[in-house]
């Protein structure tokens, strides 16, 4: 048994769900609150996926250096640093934590 029928079914369902929104709303605009919630769904999902990837199954494989680097990124972005500087800063934080913990 191949997974392709399931993949095709999920793809069709995804297209149908994307088409259902405009079909149901027509030309009406969404409220600002609804638009704000929709805009925040992608970052929340990404944060959940990153957390799961970093922490592993049931938080068994948490890497302190990686966790510190990921924690430093929002603070560095808040300082309005360019992305390359944020990446270098996060790498430095990870290096310092790794040196201190080993």
C-alpha angles and dihedrals in degrees: 000000000000126000093228097096089053092047091050091048092051091048092050090047091051092051091047092051091049090051093047094067098059091038092054097041100039109183096340119120122233118244116260091247092053091048090050092051092049091048091053096048096079096051090046092051091047091050090052092050093048091048091051091047093049099041098039126203109348092344093289098132102044110157108208093205093052091045091052092048092050090048091052095053098075091047092051091047089049087060086059094241117163116259096254090054090049091052092049091047092050090049090051091050090050091049094050093048092047091051092047095048098046 
